[in-house]
Amino acid sequence: MTRIDDTFARLRSEGRKGFVAYIMAGDPDEGRSLQIMKGLPGAGVDVIELGVPFTDPMADGPTIQLAGQRALEGGMTLSKTLAMVKAFREEDGTTPIVLMGYYNPIYSRGVETFLADAKEAGVDGLIVVDLPPEEDDELCLPAQKAGLNFIRLATPTTDDRRLPKVLQNTSGFVYYVSMTGITGTADAQSAEVGPEVARIKKATDLPVIVGFGIKTPESAEGIARVADGAVVGSAIVDRIAKGDSVEDVLAFVGSLADGAHRA
């Protein structure tokens, strides 16, 4: 059992939905990024997704791309991202942390080295958006052997023929992308998401968490009603980009968490 498994088991026993928040490591700078990260659990976040900045973020929309650029320009690296996790773990040993990013930085570091370093730092799971199930031997299976969840994305184009392959080695939770395209570009609609979540849940016992297009407490609540929880990324990163204070960012996150937890 990982921290992710424990968290969703607890939420299930309490009859509550989960709230997952995404931030980019090193955005707007290392210091404030860590401050925000440390404040997320107190704002009601159940799972933290920590973005690893990368030079070619093909699945990300403009908001996340710009966050990655700011982080890279500020000197953020994979090593510094892991150091952020380690610093967070000095004060919080329970909140799950999922690294979200691309395979290239991991490959460059070396899979075995990366997994050992991630585990030591206190990482609980990985979302690597450019590794399909056909490449599970690359990272997915070694990650699970190392005790890390490997979380797979399902999308509106993941039909019933493809779904078993996507779910085959997924653990922790399934991340359902509420729309086709890139992050932060449209609004999620619970009426459209609900049937898709139900379809996925027929094929797996894992929690199904929905992300992309959730920007308000009301939309977080609506999505959480038809899923096991909601993920918000671009709307939070947008507040950081606008120069909101750490306190204001966390207050906004708290309102989103409250929305998801009302469901």
PyRosetta script that sets phi, psi and omega in degrees:
from pyrosetta import init, pose_from_sequence

init()
pose = pose_from_sequence("MTRIDDTFARLRSEGRKGFVAYIMAGDPDEGRSLQIMKGLPGAGVDVIELGVPFTDPMADGPTIQLAGQRALEGGMTLSKTLAMVKAFREEDGTTPIVLMGYYNPIYSRGVETFLADAKEAGVDGLIVVDLPPEEDDELCLPAQKAGLNFIRLATPTTDDRRLPKVLQNTSGFVYYVSMTGITGTADAQSAEVGPEVARIKKATDLPVIVGFGIKTPESAEGIARVADGAVVGSAIVDRIAKGDSVEDVLAFVGSLADGAHRA")
pose.set_psi(1, 126.3)
pose.set_omega(1, 175.4)
pose.set_phi(2, -93.6)
pose.set_psi(2, 173.6)
pose.set_omega(2, 175.3)
pose.set_phi(3, -59.6)
pose.set_psi(3, -33.4)
pose.set_omega(3, 178.7)
pose.set_phi(4, -64.7)
pose.set_psi(4, -47.7)
pose.set_omega(4, 178.4)
pose.set_phi(5, -59.4)
pose.set_psi(5, -44.8)
pose.set_omega(5, -178.9)
pose.set_phi(6, -61.8)
pose.set_psi(6, -41.6)
pose.set_omega(6, -177.4)
pose.set_phi(7, -64.2)
pose.set_psi(7, -46.3)
pose.set_omega(7, -178.3)
pose.set_phi(8, -73.4)
pose.set_psi(8, -28.3)
pose.set_omega(8, 173.9)
pose.set_phi(9, -65.6)
pose.set_psi(9, -41.4)
pose.set_omega(9, 178.5)
pose.set_phi(10, -65.4)
pose.set_psi(10, -46.1)
pose.set_omega(10, 178.7)
pose.set_phi(11, -58.8)
pose.set_psi(11, -42.0)
pose.set_omega(11, 179.7)
pose.set_phi(12, -62.7)
pose.set_psi(12, -42.9)
pose.set_omega(12, -178.5)
pose.set_phi(13, -66.1)
pose.set_psi(13, -28.3)
pose.set_omega(13, 179.3)
pose.set_phi(14, -88.8)
pose.set_psi(14, -4.7)
pose.set_omega(14, -177.9)
pose.set_phi(15, 68.1)
pose.set_psi(15, 32.1)
pose.set_omega(15, -176.4)
pose.set_phi(16, -117.0)
pose.set_psi(16, 157.0)
pose.set_omega(16, 175.3)
pose.set_phi(17, -94.1)
pose.set_psi(17, 158.7)
pose.set_omega(17, -177.0)
pose.set_phi(18, -96.7)
pose.set_psi(18, 156.0)
pose.set_omega(18, 173.6)
pose.set_phi(19, -127.8)
pose.set_psi(19, 125.8)
pose.set_omega(19, -178.4)
pose.set_phi(20, -115.3)
pose.set_psi(20, 129.8)
pose.set_omega(20, 179.5)
pose.set_phi(21, -116.4)
pose.set_psi(21, 137.0)
pose.set_omega(21, 177.7)
pose.set_phi(22, -107.3)
pose.set_psi(22, 133.2)
pose.set_omega(22, 166.5)
pose.set_phi(23, -133.8)
pose.set_psi(23, 158.4)
pose.set_omega(23, 176.5)
pose.set_phi(24, -92.8)
pose.set_psi(24, 126.5)
pose.set_omega(24, 178.2)
pose.set_phi(25, -59.2)
pose.set_psi(25, 128.5)
pose.set_omega(25, 177.6)
pose.set_phi(26, 87.6)
pose.set_psi(26, 6.2)
pose.set_omega(26, -179.8)
pose.set_phi(27, -112.8)
pose.set_psi(27, 125.4)
pose.set_omega(27, 6.9)
pose.set_phi(28, -82.1)
pose.set_psi(28, -16.2)
pose.set_omega(28, 173.8)
pose.set_phi(29, -159.4)
pose.set_psi(29, 171.4)
pose.set_omega(29, -174.8)
pose.set_phi(30, -59.5)
pose.set_psi(30, -45.0)
pose.set_omega(30, -175.5)
pose.set_phi(31, -63.9)
pose.set_psi(31, -51.6)
pose.set_omega(31, -178.5)
pose.set_phi(32, -70.2)
pose.set_psi(32, -32.6)
pose.set_omega(32, 177.2)
pose.set_phi(33, -60.7)
pose.set_psi(33, -43.6)
pose.set_omega(33, 178.7)
pose.set_phi(34, -68.3)
pose.set_psi(34, -38.3)
pose.set_omega(34, 176.5)
pose.set_phi(35, -58.9)
pose.set_psi(35, -46.3)
pose.set_omega(35, 179.3)
pose.set_phi(36, -62.1)
pose.set_psi(36, -46.5)
pose.set_omega(36, -179.2)
pose.set_phi(37, -57.3)
pose.set_psi(37, -45.4)
pose.set_omega(37, -179.5)
pose.set_phi(38, -64.9)
pose.set_psi(38, -27.0)
pose.set_omega(38, -178.9)
pose.set_phi(39, -86.0)
pose.set_psi(39, -11.3)
pose.set_omega(39, -174.8)
pose.set_phi(40, -62.5)
pose.set_psi(40, -45.7)
pose.set_omega(40, 179.8)
pose.set_phi(41, -58.9)
pose.set_psi(41, -40.4)
pose.set_omega(41, 178.4)
pose.set_phi(42, -65.9)
pose.set_psi(42, -22.3)
pose.set_omega(42, 177.2)
pose.set_phi(43, -84.9)
pose.set_psi(43, -1.2)
pose.set_omega(43, 176.7)
pose.set_phi(44, 104.0)
pose.set_psi(44, 9.2)
pose.set_omega(44, -178.5)
pose.set_phi(45, -77.7)
pose.set_psi(45, 130.5)
pose.set_omega(45, -179.3)
pose.set_phi(46, -89.7)
pose.set_psi(46, -34.3)
pose.set_omega(46, 179.0)
pose.set_phi(47, -138.4)
pose.set_psi(47, 135.4)
pose.set_omega(47, 177.6)
pose.set_phi(48, -101.6)
pose.set_psi(48, 127.0)
pose.set_omega(48, 169.4)
pose.set_phi(49, -100.6)
pose.set_psi(49, 121.4)
pose.set_omega(49, -178.3)
pose.set_phi(50, -111.6)
pose.set_psi(50, 114.3)
pose.set_omega(50, -178.6)
pose.set_phi(51, -73.5)
pose.set_psi(51, 139.2)
pose.set_omega(51, 174.6)
pose.set_phi(52, -101.3)
pose.set_psi(52, 114.8)
pose.set_omega(52, -175.3)
pose.set_phi(53, -63.0)
pose.set_psi(53, 141.5)
pose.set_omega(53, -177.3)
pose.set_phi(54, -144.4)
pose.set_psi(54, 149.5)
pose.set_omega(54, -173.6)
pose.set_phi(55, -73.8)
pose.set_psi(55, -19.0)
pose.set_omega(55, -176.7)
pose.set_phi(56, -133.7)
pose.set_psi(56, 68.0)
pose.set_omega(56, -174.6)
pose.set_phi(57, -81.9)
pose.set_psi(57, 79.2)
pose.set_omega(57, -168.0)
pose.set_phi(58, -66.4)
pose.set_psi(58, -23.8)
pose.set_omega(58, -177.5)
pose.set_phi(59, -94.1)
pose.set_psi(59, -2.6)
pose.set_omega(59, -174.7)
pose.set_phi(60, -97.8)
pose.set_psi(60, 145.6)
pose.set_omega(60, 175.0)
pose.set_phi(61, -80.8)
pose.set_psi(61, -179.9)
pose.set_omega(61, -174.6)
pose.set_phi(62, -56.5)
pose.set_psi(62, -38.7)
pose.set_omega(62, -177.0)
pose.set_phi(63, -62.3)
pose.set_psi(63, -47.8)
pose.set_omega(63, -179.2)
pose.set_phi(64, -73.1)
pose.set_psi(64, -37.1)
pose.set_omega(64, 176.6)
pose.set_phi(65, -58.0)
pose.set_psi(65, -46.5)
pose.set_omega(65, -179.2)
pose.set_phi(66, -65.9)
pose.set_psi(66, -35.9)
pose.set_omega(66, 176.6)
pose.set_phi(67, -62.2)
pose.set_psi(67, -42.6)
pose.set_omega(67, 177.6)
pose.set_phi(68, -63.0)
pose.set_psi(68, -40.1)
pose.set_omega(68, 178.2)
pose.set_phi(69, -63.6)
pose.set_psi(69, -43.6)
pose.set_omega(69, 178.6)
pose.set_phi(70, -60.9)
pose.set_psi(70, -42.6)
pose.set_omega(70, -178.9)
pose.set_phi(71, -65.1)
pose.set_psi(71, -44.6)
pose.set_omega(71, -179.9)
pose.set_phi(72, -64.6)
pose.set_psi(72, -41.5)
pose.set_omega(72, 178.6)
pose.set_phi(73, -64.6)
pose.set_psi(73, -27.2)
pose.set_omega(73, 177.5)
pose.set_phi(74, -84.2)
pose.set_psi(74, 1.8)
pose.set_omega(74, 176.5)
pose.set_phi(75, 93.0)
pose.set_psi(75, 14.2)
pose.set_omega(75, -178.7)
pose.set_phi(76, -71.5)
pose.set_psi(76, 140.3)
pose.set_omega(76, 179.9)
pose.set_phi(77, -136.3)
pose.set_psi(77, 174.1)
pose.set_omega(77, 174.8)
pose.set_phi(78, -63.2)
pose.set_psi(78, -40.9)
pose.set_omega(78, 178.7)
pose.set_phi(79, -60.3)
pose.set_psi(79, -42.8)
pose.set_omega(79, 179.7)
pose.set_phi(80, -69.9)
pose.set_psi(80, -31.1)
pose.set_omega(80, 175.7)
pose.set_phi(81, -63.6)
pose.set_psi(81, -45.1)
pose.set_omega(81, 177.7)
pose.set_phi(82, -64.6)
pose.set_psi(82, -34.4)
pose.set_omega(82, 176.5)
pose.set_phi(83, -65.3)
pose.set_psi(83, -34.9)
pose.set_omega(83, 174.7)
pose.set_phi(84, -61.2)
pose.set_psi(84, -44.2)
pose.set_omega(84, 179.4)
pose.set_phi(85, -61.2)
pose.set_psi(85, -44.7)
pose.set_omega(85, -179.0)
pose.set_phi(86, -62.2)
pose.set_psi(86, -41.9)
pose.set_omega(86, 178.6)
pose.set_phi(87, -64.6)
pose.set_psi(87, -38.8)
pose.set_omega(87, 176.7)
pose.set_phi(88, -62.3)
pose.set_psi(88, -41.7)
pose.set_omega(88, -177.1)
pose.set_phi(89, -67.2)
pose.set_psi(89, -18.6)
pose.set_omega(89, 176.4)
pose.set_phi(90, -64.2)
pose.set_psi(90, -24.7)
pose.set_omega(90, -177.7)
pose.set_phi(91, -114.9)
pose.set_psi(91, -18.0)
pose.set_omega(91, -174.7)
pose.set_phi(92, -139.6)
pose.set_psi(92, 111.7)
pose.set_omega(92, -179.2)
pose.set_phi(93, -102.8)
pose.set_psi(93, 5.7)
pose.set_omega(93, -173.3)
pose.set_phi(94, -118.6)
pose.set_psi(94, -32.9)
pose.set_omega(94, -175.9)
pose.set_phi(95, -69.3)
pose.set_psi(95, 124.5)
pose.set_omega(95, -179.7)
pose.set_phi(96, -67.2)
pose.set_psi(96, 143.4)
pose.set_omega(96, 176.5)
pose.set_phi(97, -123.0)
pose.set_psi(97, 125.6)
pose.set_omega(97, 176.9)
pose.set_phi(98, -113.6)
pose.set_psi(98, 124.9)
pose.set_omega(98, 172.9)
pose.set_phi(99, -84.0)
pose.set_psi(99, 131.0)
pose.set_omega(99, 179.8)
pose.set_phi(100, -121.4)
pose.set_psi(100, 127.5)
pose.set_omega(100, 180.0)
pose.set_phi(101, 179.3)
pose.set_psi(101, -144.9)
pose.set_omega(101, -171.8)
pose.set_phi(102, -124.2)
pose.set_psi(102, 161.4)
pose.set_omega(102, -170.1)
pose.set_phi(103, -74.2)
pose.set_psi(103, -30.0)
pose.set_omega(103, -172.0)
pose.set_phi(104, -53.5)
pose.set_psi(104, -49.9)
pose.set_omega(104, 179.7)
pose.set_phi(105, -61.5)
pose.set_psi(105, -33.6)
pose.set_omega(105, 178.8)
pose.set_phi(106, -70.3)
pose.set_psi(106, -45.1)
pose.set_omega(106, 178.8)
pose.set_phi(107, -60.7)
pose.set_psi(107, -41.7)
pose.set_omega(107, -179.2)
pose.set_phi(108, -64.1)
pose.set_psi(108, -35.2)
pose.set_omega(108, 179.3)
pose.set_phi(109, -75.1)
pose.set_psi(109, -28.9)
pose.set_omega(109, -173.3)
pose.set_phi(110, 100.9)
pose.set_psi(110, 124.1)
pose.set_omega(110, -172.7)
pose.set_phi(111, -57.6)
pose.set_psi(111, -49.1)
pose.set_omega(111, -177.9)
pose.set_phi(112, -61.1)
pose.set_psi(112, -45.5)
pose.set_omega(112, 179.7)
pose.set_phi(113, -62.8)
pose.set_psi(113, -46.4)
pose.set_omega(113, -179.7)
pose.set_phi(114, -59.5)
pose.set_psi(114, -47.9)
pose.set_omega(114, -177.1)
pose.set_phi(115, -63.0)
pose.set_psi(115, -40.6)
pose.set_omega(115, 177.8)
pose.set_phi(116, -64.1)
pose.set_psi(116, -43.5)
pose.set_omega(116, -179.9)
pose.set_phi(117, -66.8)
pose.set_psi(117, -41.2)
pose.set_omega(117, -179.8)
pose.set_phi(118, -64.3)
pose.set_psi(118, -43.8)
pose.set_omega(118, 179.7)
pose.set_phi(119, -63.4)
pose.set_psi(119, -43.9)
pose.set_omega(119, -179.8)
pose.set_phi(120, -64.3)
pose.set_psi(120, -37.8)
pose.set_omega(120, -179.2)
pose.set_phi(121, -69.0)
pose.set_psi(121, -28.4)
pose.set_omega(121, -179.1)
pose.set_phi(122, 112.7)
pose.set_psi(122, 20.5)
pose.set_omega(122, 175.1)
pose.set_phi(123, -74.9)
pose.set_psi(123, 143.8)
pose.set_omega(123, -178.3)
pose.set_phi(124, -110.2)
pose.set_psi(124, -26.4)
pose.set_omega(124, -176.3)
pose.set_phi(125, -157.4)
pose.set_psi(125, 166.9)
pose.set_omega(125, -178.4)
pose.set_phi(126, -131.2)
pose.set_psi(126, 140.4)
pose.set_omega(126, 165.0)
pose.set_phi(127, -122.9)
pose.set_psi(127, 113.0)
pose.set_omega(127, -178.7)
pose.set_phi(128, -119.9)
pose.set_psi(128, 103.9)
pose.set_omega(128, -163.4)
pose.set_phi(129, -74.3)
pose.set_psi(129, -16.9)
pose.set_omega(129, -177.0)
pose.set_phi(130, -107.2)
pose.set_psi(130, 20.4)
pose.set_omega(130, 173.8)
pose.set_phi(131, -115.2)
pose.set_psi(131, 103.3)
pose.set_omega(131, 179.7)
pose.set_phi(132, -72.9)
pose.set_psi(132, 167.4)
pose.set_omega(132, 179.9)
pose.set_phi(133, -56.7)
pose.set_psi(133, -28.7)
pose.set_omega(133, 179.3)
pose.set_phi(134, -63.5)
pose.set_psi(134, -16.2)
pose.set_omega(134, -179.0)
pose.set_phi(135, -106.1)
pose.set_psi(135, 23.8)
pose.set_omega(135, -174.8)
pose.set_phi(136, -58.5)
pose.set_psi(136, -30.6)
pose.set_omega(136, 179.7)
pose.set_phi(137, -65.5)
pose.set_psi(137, -23.8)
pose.set_omega(137, -177.7)
pose.set_phi(138, -64.0)
pose.set_psi(138, -51.2)
pose.set_omega(138, -171.2)
pose.set_phi(139, -141.2)
pose.set_psi(139, -40.2)
pose.set_omega(139, -174.4)
pose.set_phi(140, -56.2)
pose.set_psi(140, -55.5)
pose.set_omega(140, -176.7)
pose.set_phi(141, -67.4)
pose.set_psi(141, -43.2)
pose.set_omega(141, 174.7)
pose.set_phi(142, -60.7)
pose.set_psi(142, -36.7)
pose.set_omega(142, 179.4)
pose.set_phi(143, -63.6)
pose.set_psi(143, -45.1)
pose.set_omega(143, -179.3)
pose.set_phi(144, -66.6)
pose.set_psi(144, -35.9)
pose.set_omega(144, 175.9)
pose.set_phi(145, -63.5)
pose.set_psi(145, -32.0)
pose.set_omega(145, 179.1)
pose.set_phi(146, -80.8)
pose.set_psi(146, -4.2)
pose.set_omega(146, 178.1)
pose.set_phi(147, 93.7)
pose.set_psi(147, 17.6)
pose.set_omega(147, 177.5)
pose.set_phi(148, -107.2)
pose.set_psi(148, 139.1)
pose.set_omega(148, 172.8)
pose.set_phi(149, -71.7)
pose.set_psi(149, 143.2)
pose.set_omega(149, 173.5)
pose.set_phi(150, -115.3)
pose.set_psi(150, 112.3)
pose.set_omega(150, -170.7)
pose.set_phi(151, -100.7)
pose.set_psi(151, 126.8)
pose.set_omega(151, -175.7)
pose.set_phi(152, -104.0)
pose.set_psi(152, 149.7)
pose.set_omega(152, 175.8)
pose.set_phi(153, -95.9)
pose.set_psi(153, 134.4)
pose.set_omega(153, 168.2)
pose.set_phi(154, -112.2)
pose.set_psi(154, 148.8)
pose.set_omega(154, -174.8)
pose.set_phi(155, -131.5)
pose.set_psi(155, 172.3)
pose.set_omega(155, 176.5)
pose.set_phi(156, -59.3)
pose.set_psi(156, -20.5)
pose.set_omega(156, 179.5)
pose.set_phi(157, -92.2)
pose.set_psi(157, 0.9)
pose.set_omega(157, 176.9)
pose.set_phi(158, -80.4)
pose.set_psi(158, 93.7)
pose.set_omega(158, -175.8)
pose.set_phi(159, -80.2)
pose.set_psi(159, 177.7)
pose.set_omega(159, -175.6)
pose.set_phi(160, -64.1)
pose.set_psi(160, -23.3)
pose.set_omega(160, 177.8)
pose.set_phi(161, -76.8)
pose.set_psi(161, -35.7)
pose.set_omega(161, -178.1)
pose.set_phi(162, -83.8)
pose.set_psi(162, -30.3)
pose.set_omega(162, -171.0)
pose.set_phi(163, -55.2)
pose.set_psi(163, -46.0)
pose.set_omega(163, 179.9)
pose.set_phi(164, -58.2)
pose.set_psi(164, -35.0)
pose.set_omega(164, 178.3)
pose.set_phi(165, -66.9)
pose.set_psi(165, -41.3)
pose.set_omega(165, 179.4)
pose.set_phi(166, -64.2)
pose.set_psi(166, -39.0)
pose.set_omega(166, -175.8)
pose.set_phi(167, -82.3)
pose.set_psi(167, -14.8)
pose.set_omega(167, -168.5)
pose.set_phi(168, -49.3)
pose.set_psi(168, -51.8)
pose.set_omega(168, -178.1)
pose.set_phi(169, -117.3)
pose.set_psi(169, 19.5)
pose.set_omega(169, 178.4)
pose.set_phi(170, -76.1)
pose.set_psi(170, 143.6)
pose.set_omega(170, 175.6)
pose.set_phi(171, -145.6)
pose.set_psi(171, 166.9)
pose.set_omega(171, -178.6)
pose.set_phi(172, 87.4)
pose.set_psi(172, -74.5)
pose.set_omega(172, 172.6)
pose.set_phi(173, -162.1)
pose.set_psi(173, 165.0)
pose.set_omega(173, 173.0)
pose.set_phi(174, -99.8)
pose.set_psi(174, 131.2)
pose.set_omega(174, 179.1)
pose.set_phi(175, -98.6)
pose.set_psi(175, 107.8)
pose.set_omega(175, 177.9)
pose.set_phi(176, -92.1)
pose.set_psi(176, 121.4)
pose.set_omega(176, 178.1)
pose.set_phi(177, -84.7)
pose.set_psi(177, 117.7)
pose.set_omega(177, -166.9)
pose.set_phi(178, -72.2)
pose.set_psi(178, -9.1)
pose.set_omega(178, -178.1)
pose.set_phi(179, -155.4)
pose.set_psi(179, 161.7)
pose.set_omega(179, 174.5)
pose.set_phi(180, -79.7)
pose.set_psi(180, 157.9)
pose.set_omega(180, 178.5)
pose.set_phi(181, 104.5)
pose.set_psi(181, -160.2)
pose.set_omega(181, -174.0)
pose.set_phi(182, -99.1)
pose.set_psi(182, 168.0)
pose.set_omega(182, -176.6)
pose.set_phi(183, -67.1)
pose.set_psi(183, 150.5)
pose.set_omega(183, 167.5)
pose.set_phi(184, 73.5)
pose.set_psi(184, 20.4)
pose.set_omega(184, -172.9)
pose.set_phi(185, -111.4)
pose.set_psi(185, -11.9)
pose.set_omega(185, -179.0)
pose.set_phi(186, -153.1)
pose.set_psi(186, 177.4)
pose.set_omega(186, -179.1)
pose.set_phi(187, -102.4)
pose.set_psi(187, 136.8)
pose.set_omega(187, 177.2)
pose.set_phi(188, -72.9)
pose.set_psi(188, 143.4)
pose.set_omega(188, 179.7)
pose.set_phi(189, -119.1)
pose.set_psi(189, 118.0)
pose.set_omega(189, -175.0)
pose.set_phi(190, -63.6)
pose.set_psi(190, -31.1)
pose.set_omega(190, -179.8)
pose.set_phi(191, -64.8)
pose.set_psi(191, -32.0)
pose.set_omega(191, 178.1)
pose.set_phi(192, -84.4)
pose.set_psi(192, -33.5)
pose.set_omega(192, -176.0)
pose.set_phi(193, -74.5)
pose.set_psi(193, -38.6)
pose.set_omega(193, -174.2)
pose.set_phi(194, -51.6)
pose.set_psi(194, -52.3)
pose.set_omega(194, -179.8)
pose.set_phi(195, -62.8)
pose.set_psi(195, -33.6)
pose.set_omega(195, 179.4)
pose.set_phi(196, -69.4)
pose.set_psi(196, -41.0)
pose.set_omega(196, 177.1)
pose.set_phi(197, -62.8)
pose.set_psi(197, -43.4)
pose.set_omega(197, 178.9)
pose.set_phi(198, -60.7)
pose.set_psi(198, -38.6)
pose.set_omega(198, 179.0)
pose.set_phi(199, -64.3)
pose.set_psi(199, -43.2)
pose.set_omega(199, 179.9)
pose.set_phi(200, -67.1)
pose.set_psi(200, -39.2)
pose.set_omega(200, -177.0)
pose.set_phi(201, -67.8)
pose.set_psi(201, -22.5)
pose.set_omega(201, 174.1)
pose.set_phi(202, -68.1)
pose.set_psi(202, -22.1)
pose.set_omega(202, -174.6)
pose.set_phi(203, -103.4)
pose.set_psi(203, -5.3)
pose.set_omega(203, -177.5)
pose.set_phi(204, -153.6)
pose.set_psi(204, 152.9)
pose.set_omega(204, 173.7)
pose.set_phi(205, -92.0)
pose.set_psi(205, -3.9)
pose.set_omega(205, -179.0)
pose.set_phi(206, -70.6)
pose.set_psi(206, 150.1)
pose.set_omega(206, 172.4)
pose.set_phi(207, -60.9)
pose.set_psi(207, 144.9)
pose.set_omega(207, 175.6)
pose.set_phi(208, -113.0)
pose.set_psi(208, 115.8)
pose.set_omega(208, -176.9)
pose.set_phi(209, -110.8)
pose.set_psi(209, 136.1)
pose.set_omega(209, -172.9)
pose.set_phi(210, -109.3)
pose.set_psi(210, 132.5)
pose.set_omega(210, 176.7)
pose.set_phi(211, -133.2)
pose.set_psi(211, 176.5)
pose.set_omega(211, -176.4)
pose.set_phi(212, 81.4)
pose.set_psi(212, 123.4)
pose.set_omega(212, 171.7)
pose.set_phi(213, 82.3)
pose.set_psi(213, 13.2)
pose.set_omega(213, 178.3)
pose.set_phi(214, -103.2)
pose.set_psi(214, 115.7)
pose.set_omega(214, -169.7)
pose.set_phi(215, -125.9)
pose.set_psi(215, -11.8)
pose.set_omega(215, -175.0)
pose.set_phi(216, -135.1)
pose.set_psi(216, 160.8)
pose.set_omega(216, 174.5)
pose.set_phi(217, -56.8)
pose.set_psi(217, -35.7)
pose.set_omega(217, -178.9)
pose.set_phi(218, -67.3)
pose.set_psi(218, -42.1)
pose.set_omega(218, 179.6)
pose.set_phi(219, -71.6)
pose.set_psi(219, -33.2)
pose.set_omega(219, 175.1)
pose.set_phi(220, -61.9)
pose.set_psi(220, -41.9)
pose.set_omega(220, 178.7)
pose.set_phi(221, -65.3)
pose.set_psi(221, -45.4)
pose.set_omega(221, -178.4)
pose.set_phi(222, -61.8)
pose.set_psi(222, -42.8)
pose.set_omega(222, 179.7)
pose.set_phi(223, -69.1)
pose.set_psi(223, -42.6)
pose.set_omega(223, -179.2)
pose.set_phi(224, -63.4)
pose.set_psi(224, -26.9)
pose.set_omega(224, 178.2)
pose.set_phi(225, -64.0)
pose.set_psi(225, -30.4)
pose.set_omega(225, -175.5)
pose.set_phi(226, -106.2)
pose.set_psi(226, 4.1)
pose.set_omega(226, -179.2)
pose.set_phi(227, -138.3)
pose.set_psi(227, -173.1)
pose.set_omega(227, 177.2)
pose.set_phi(228, -90.0)
pose.set_psi(228, -3.4)
pose.set_omega(228, 178.5)
pose.set_phi(229, 166.7)
pose.set_psi(229, 176.1)
pose.set_omega(229, -176.8)
pose.set_phi(230, -128.5)
pose.set_psi(230, 149.4)
pose.set_omega(230, 175.6)
pose.set_phi(231, -116.2)
pose.set_psi(231, 133.0)
pose.set_omega(231, 173.0)
pose.set_phi(232, -125.5)
pose.set_psi(232, 130.8)
pose.set_omega(232, 179.1)
pose.set_phi(233, -128.0)
pose.set_psi(233, -68.5)
pose.set_omega(233, -172.4)
pose.set_phi(234, -57.6)
pose.set_psi(234, -38.4)
pose.set_omega(234, -178.5)
pose.set_phi(235, -65.0)
pose.set_psi(235, -35.2)
pose.set_omega(235, 177.8)
pose.set_phi(236, -72.9)
pose.set_psi(236, -46.6)
pose.set_omega(236, -179.3)
pose.set_phi(237, -61.4)
pose.set_psi(237, -34.0)
pose.set_omega(237, 178.7)
pose.set_phi(238, -63.1)
pose.set_psi(238, -38.6)
pose.set_omega(238, 177.2)
pose.set_phi(239, -64.6)
pose.set_psi(239, -39.2)
pose.set_omega(239, 177.9)
pose.set_phi(240, -64.5)
pose.set_psi(240, -42.4)
pose.set_omega(240, -179.0)
pose.set_phi(241, -62.8)
pose.set_psi(241, -33.6)
pose.set_omega(241, -178.4)
pose.set_phi(242, -77.1)
pose.set_psi(242, -5.1)
pose.set_omega(242, 177.1)
pose.set_phi(243, 90.6)
pose.set_psi(243, 15.0)
pose.set_omega(243, 176.5)
pose.set_phi(244, -57.5)
pose.set_psi(244, 147.6)
pose.set_omega(244, 176.7)
pose.set_phi(245, -66.7)
pose.set_psi(245, 162.4)
pose.set_omega(245, 176.0)
pose.set_phi(246, -55.6)
pose.set_psi(246, -43.3)
pose.set_omega(246, -178.8)
pose.set_phi(247, -62.4)
pose.set_psi(247, -42.2)
pose.set_omega(247, -179.0)
pose.set_phi(248, -68.8)
pose.set_psi(248, -39.2)
pose.set_omega(248, 176.7)
pose.set_phi(249, -60.2)
pose.set_psi(249, -46.1)
pose.set_omega(249, -177.7)
pose.set_phi(250, -67.9)
pose.set_psi(250, -33.6)
pose.set_omega(250, 175.9)
pose.set_phi(251, -64.5)
pose.set_psi(251, -41.2)
pose.set_omega(251, 177.2)
pose.set_phi(252, -64.1)
pose.set_psi(252, -44.5)
pose.set_omega(252, 177.4)
pose.set_phi(253, -59.3)
pose.set_psi(253, -41.3)
pose.set_omega(253, 179.2)
pose.set_phi(254, -60.3)
pose.set_psi(254, -37.8)
pose.set_omega(254, 178.7)
pose.set_phi(255, -67.2)
pose.set_psi(255, -37.4)
pose.set_omega(255, 177.6)
pose.set_phi(256, -67.3)
pose.set_psi(256, -43.4)
pose.set_omega(256, 178.4)
pose.set_phi(257, -60.9)
pose.set_psi(257, -42.4)
pose.set_omega(257, 177.9)
pose.set_phi(258, -59.7)
pose.set_psi(258, -40.1)
pose.set_omega(258, 178.6)
pose.set_phi(259, -61.5)
pose.set_psi(259, -48.9)
pose.set_omega(259, -179.7)
pose.set_phi(260, -62.6)
pose.set_psi(260, -38.8)
pose.set_omega(260, -177.3)
pose.set_phi(261, -75.4)
pose.set_psi(261, -16.3)
pose.set_omega(261, 175.6)
pose.set_phi(262, -73.6)
pose.set_psi(262, -21.6)
pose.set_omega(262, -172.5)
pose.set_phi(263, -64.3)
pose.dump_pdb("model.pdb")
